[in-house]
Amino acid sequence: MKTTQDTLIIGAGLSGLTVAWKLRQMPGHSFLLIEQSATTGGAIRSHSENGFLAECGPHGFLDNCPESKTLLKETGLDQECLKAPLSKFVRYVCMNGSLRLIPQSPAKILAAPLISPLQKLRVLADLWKKPLAGEPTVSEWVRHRFGKALLPYVDAVFTGTYAGDLERLVIDGVMPGVRQLEKEHGSVIRGLLKKKKAADKKNSGKKKGLPAMTSFPQGMTRLAERLTEELNSDKELLTNCPVSSISRKNGCWQVETAGDTFLGRNLVLALPVNRALALLASLGDPPPQAEIAEARIVTIGLGFGKGASLPPGFGYLSPEQEQRFCLGALFSSNMFPGRAPADHILLEALVGGRRHPERLELDDETLIKEAVRDLRELLDLPGEPAYARVLRPRGGIPQLEAGYPALLQWRNALMQKEKGLYVTGFGWEGIGLNDMIKTAFRVSEAIKQGEQDGGEESAEVKKVYF
Ligand SMILES: Cc1cc2nc3c(=O)[nH]c(=O)nc-3n(C[C@H](O)[C@H](O)[C@H](O)COP(=O)(O)OP(=O)(O)OC[C@H]3O[C@@H](n4cnc5c(N)ncnc54)[C@H](O)[C@@H]3O)c2cc1C
């Protein structure tokens, strides 16, 4: 039995590492970060080989989140990071078998010939459509408010973020802020305009623009590596140590691993939803659902030599109606320097997702062959790939589908009830790196103040970028 820590953190992915980083700033606060794998970073895993640098997990994050900016500054990573501004790096959606450029501002999107003038008028029907009751799927909700012409574009957005299925993701789960606007103002467009007016008034004179995608010369692993560097590996971090159960004993949290028992006044579960639910089951307060769906993908890094070229920009996404093998591809060597040797390009194709788990069963050779065949129909990629590598992430992307809002409410109530318990991580209040950092900051602040965390008070209206 070890000494009692102020805080035990389970999971050393970005969420747990960020909580640890913030707790280190509290003088005299003892903590222990417990990780099942040999390495930290969780879903973050950069893969460097033969001069090519690909990502098995996240490729980057937008620089529009104040907490992430603070973290970069505090760690000094703001001096190292690479940025690819959305204003320069255009994106495409595959429509009717070819790539269509998508403007990044709502006004430009509306002006572009992406949908017919009649369909644009139908979008404006949002101004008088009543909010749909219950828990509509993204697809039901978009059809109701804006008409079905927008569905392929919305599909591309949720393919790019959740690798998800808009017939199953629920709007209250994936865009709670927009749903709140709809309910408050009777229309999303009206709500957004009011919000913009208020923001313009507040920010008058300040420079506005599109955010930039952020990564590092060594890839995203650098973020996890830097957050780990400062941890005292004898006292503050335990790797190769899977937690098997948690319980509450005499006002303390007790954490069991194969060889040890740890005690903490606070317990942070910084885990993907399903891993957290597995541990929380022993507390005797059953959740409305035992687990949620996850979407798994593979990333196929493909390098090509002389003669191959990529269109300018960030990459493309393909909605399901296009019936393509790849969900999309990132034009990685366009975005950040050093991703491919001289005279080569690197693209990273994404395959699988919620709708095509069967493709993940294919062997590497077939995946590469099928991905190259698919990409060649859209891009100028003559010759055989100079480099091909299938990267298989360990975990999936949590899907916020039917019942998720009730699950989130259950978690919030549990955190209010169980003193010193904080449940954060992949799939709780979002799935992106910025969501993880933002929530980790809130959790560490609650610990600092000795308060319980009840979840996000009012849902943020997140901007959508393709
Ligand atoms: C393929 C893929 C692509 C993505 N792309 C992007 C992107 O481009 N941009 C973006 O913003 N986000 C992206 N994301 C999401 C992003 O990776 C996550 O938001 C983030 O990494 C989640 O961090 P986390 O620490 O909450 O969870 P995780 O990274 O899953 O970390 C949880 C940690 O807990 C450990 N653990 C689990 N169970 C136990 C246990 N019982 N005991 C001890 N340790 C345990 C795990 O080993 C892991 O290290 C992507 C995710 C995936 C999977």
The ligand as a MOL file (V3000), in Angstrom:
LIG
                    3D

  0  0  0     0  0            999 V3000
M  V30 BEGIN CTAB
M  V30 COUNTS 53 58 0 0 0
M  V30 BEGIN ATOM
M  V30 1 C -7.4400 7.7670 -35.6700 0
M  V30 2 C -7.7070 9.0230 -34.9070 0
M  V30 3 C -7.5400 10.2470 -35.5230 0
M  V30 4 C -7.7870 11.4410 -34.8180 0
M  V30 5 N -7.5760 12.6460 -35.4380 0
M  V30 6 C -7.7310 13.7920 -34.7380 0
M  V30 7 C -7.3580 15.0440 -35.3080 0
M  V30 8 O -6.8320 15.1180 -36.4280 0
M  V30 9 N -7.5540 16.1740 -34.5570 0
M  V30 10 C -8.0710 16.1230 -33.2860 0
M  V30 11 O -8.2390 17.1830 -32.6710 0
M  V30 12 N -8.3870 14.9420 -32.7140 0
M  V30 13 C -8.2220 13.7820 -33.3950 0
M  V30 14 N -8.4780 12.5870 -32.7990 0
M  V30 15 C -8.9470 12.5910 -31.4170 0
M  V30 16 C -7.7830 12.7310 -30.3990 0
M  V30 17 O -6.8020 11.8040 -30.7130 0
M  V30 18 C -8.3470 12.5410 -29.0040 0
M  V30 19 O -9.2040 13.6310 -28.6920 0
M  V30 20 C -7.3020 12.4780 -27.8930 0
M  V30 21 O -6.1130 11.8850 -28.2840 0
M  V30 22 C -7.9120 11.7620 -26.7040 0
M  V30 23 O -7.0290 11.8350 -25.6150 0
M  V30 24 P -7.3940 11.1370 -24.2370 0
M  V30 25 O -6.2230 11.2840 -23.3550 0
M  V30 26 O -8.6900 11.6330 -23.7290 0
M  V30 27 O -7.6370 9.6040 -24.6180 0
M  V30 28 P -6.5720 8.5530 -25.1630 0
M  V30 29 O -5.6420 9.1760 -26.0940 0
M  V30 30 O -7.3550 7.3780 -25.6180 0
M  V30 31 O -5.7460 8.1610 -23.8600 0
M  V30 32 C -6.2650 7.3510 -22.8470 0
M  V30 33 C -5.0870 6.6390 -22.1680 0
M  V30 34 O -5.5960 5.8210 -21.1200 0
M  V30 35 C -4.8940 4.5800 -21.0980 0
M  V30 36 N -5.7610 3.6060 -20.4360 0
M  V30 37 C -6.9200 3.0690 -20.8880 0
M  V30 38 N -7.4450 2.2180 -19.9770 0
M  V30 39 C -6.5780 2.2080 -18.9250 0
M  V30 40 C -6.5490 1.5260 -17.6770 0
M  V30 41 N -7.5250 0.6870 -17.3080 0
M  V30 42 N -5.4970 1.7410 -16.8540 0
M  V30 43 C -4.5070 2.6090 -17.1880 0
M  V30 44 N -4.4810 3.2870 -18.3730 0
M  V30 45 C -5.5050 3.0840 -19.2090 0
M  V30 46 C -4.6480 4.2990 -22.5730 0
M  V30 47 O -3.5880 3.3920 -22.7480 0
M  V30 48 C -4.3250 5.6990 -23.1010 0
M  V30 49 O -2.9610 5.9880 -23.0280 0
M  V30 50 C -8.2310 11.3820 -33.4710 0
M  V30 51 C -8.4020 10.1390 -32.8450 0
M  V30 52 C -8.1420 8.9630 -33.5440 0
M  V30 53 C -8.3110 7.6310 -32.8450 0
M  V30 END ATOM
M  V30 BEGIN BOND
M  V30 1 1 1 2
M  V30 2 1 2 3
M  V30 3 2 2 52
M  V30 4 2 3 4
M  V30 5 1 4 5
M  V30 6 1 4 50
M  V30 7 2 5 6
M  V30 8 1 6 7
M  V30 9 1 6 13
M  V30 10 2 7 8
M  V30 11 1 7 9
M  V30 12 1 9 10
M  V30 13 2 10 11
M  V30 14 1 10 12
M  V30 15 2 12 13
M  V30 16 1 13 14
M  V30 17 1 14 15
M  V30 18 1 14 50
M  V30 19 1 15 16
M  V30 20 1 16 17
M  V30 21 1 16 18
M  V30 22 1 18 19
M  V30 23 1 18 20
M  V30 24 1 20 21
M  V30 25 1 20 22
M  V30 26 1 22 23
M  V30 27 1 23 24
M  V30 28 2 24 25
M  V30 29 1 24 26
M  V30 30 1 24 27
M  V30 31 1 27 28
M  V30 32 2 28 29
M  V30 33 1 28 30
M  V30 34 1 28 31
M  V30 35 1 31 32
M  V30 36 1 32 33
M  V30 37 1 33 34
M  V30 38 1 33 48
M  V30 39 1 34 35
M  V30 40 1 35 36
M  V30 41 1 35 46
M  V30 42 1 36 37
M  V30 43 1 36 45
M  V30 44 2 37 38
M  V30 45 1 38 39
M  V30 46 1 39 40
M  V30 47 2 39 45
M  V30 48 1 40 41
M  V30 49 2 40 42
M  V30 50 1 42 43
M  V30 51 2 43 44
M  V30 52 1 44 45
M  V30 53 1 46 47
M  V30 54 1 46 48
M  V30 55 1 48 49
M  V30 56 2 50 51
M  V30 57 1 51 52
M  V30 58 1 52 53
M  V30 END BOND
M  V30 END CTAB
M  END
